[in-house]
Amino acid sequence: MVRQEEIASYVLTHGVATPNELTEVVGASLMTIHRDLDELARRGLIRKFHGGVSATPSSVFESSSAFRMKVQPEHKEALAVEAMQRIEPGMSLMLDTSTTNLFLARHIARAGPMQLTVITNYVPILQTLRGCEDLDLIIIGGAYNANHESFFGMNAVEMAESLHVNLAILSTSSMTPRLTFHQDQDIVTMKRAMMDAADRRLLLMDPTKIKHTALHQLAPTSEFDELVITDPEDAEFIRSVGEHVRTTVIGVGGVS
C-alpha cells in the first residue's frame, strides 16, 4: 500500500516518529495511522513504543530494491551526476546493487558511446545498459534474490574476485565517520569482493545514512578513496569523516 510505504520511508529517514506527526505526513486520520502502524509492526518493518515508532535496522522495506528507488531520489540524482565526472572512456567499472548506481547507469546510458566495461550483479542496471553502444556489459551471476533483484552467493563472489577493474562505485545503508555498515550479510560479502577487485573505490552517500550503524560492518571509511555525500548540514560529521577519507560535499543541485 502506497500510504504504508510513505510511512515506512518517513520513519526510516527520521529514525522515530509519532502517530500525530504521521497524520500530517500522509494526510490520514489518526485511527488509520494506528492501523497502518500495527500492520507495519506485525510485518517487522517498524518497532512500536509508547508514544511513537522507530525504524527497524533490518527492515524489509529498506532492503527492497523497489522501495529504495523511492527514497531520496533528488540526492541519488545529484550523486550520480557527480560520479559521472569520475568516469572516463576506456575505464572498467563495478557497480553494486545500490539504487544510487541505477541512477548512475541511466546517466551512462544517456551519455552515448563511451567505450566502457561495466560489471554488476544488479539486474536493473543490466536492463538499463544492455542496449548501449560501445559498452561491454558483464553480469555477475549466482543465486538470484528477487527482493534485491540481484545475484549473490559464493559463485557471484568468486566471479567478482576473479576480475580487476579501475573503479568500484558503491553505496551502503549506514556509516559513522570511521566505519560503513549494511544489514545484509550477503550484500556485505559482495561489496567487499567488489572493493577488493578495484584499483579505486568511490562511496556515494546521502544524509539519511550518516551517524547510524547496522548489523554487519562493511569496511572502514579509510578503505575508500573518496566519499561523495550530499550536504548533511552537519559540519562536525564532515570534519570527522574527512579525517579518514577524502570527502566531497555536494548540494542536491551541485557542488556546495
PyMOL commands that set and color helices and strands:
alter all, ss='L'
color gray80, all
select helices_A, chain A and resi 2-14+19-26+30-42+60-63+65-68+73-84+99-110+123-129+154-161+185-196+207-209+221-223+235-242
alter helices_A, ss='H'
color red, helices_A
select strands_A, chain A and resi 16-17+46-49+52-55+92-95+116-120+135-139+143-145+150-152+165-170+174-175+179-182+198-205+216-220+226-230+247-251+254-255
alter strands_A, ss='S'
color yellow, strands_A
deselect
rebuild
show_as cartoon
